[in-house]
Amino acid sequence: MAAYADAKLMNILHIQDLLRRCLGLAAASLHPGMVATDFARDGSWWARLFFSPPISSPFLKSPQAGANTMVWLAETEPGRDWQKGGHYERRKPGRINSRATPKIGRVLWDMWARLVGL
């Protein structure tokens, strides 16, 4: 779960820094919620147990329901229906970790650029 949280934070930082670098772009990050996928197949035994039916069934969304916010972002207008650089859950602004600062976003972008040879 810590790795997922870090990956989600990096996603938010990436979108925010991408918008700073690419004027005119419209992008946002999102959290789909807990979706019934193979998310935990390589996780610990307790994660595999929790995310497996029938234990997880009452808590997990279908993949179609998990895609709802992503489809909404794609079909609606930034600036009117949602804000560029925002983070969304269930078609509403979601909480953003306080560590998601422009400075950290620039550091992360520079690290990615070095890793891919830019």
Secondary structure, DSSP 8 states (H G I E B T S, - for coil): -HHHHHHHHHHHHHHHHHHHHSTT----EE---SBSSSTTTTS-HHHHHHTSTTTSTTT-B-HHHHTHHHHHHHHS-BTTTB-TT-EEETTEE----TT--HHHHHHHHHHHHHHTT-
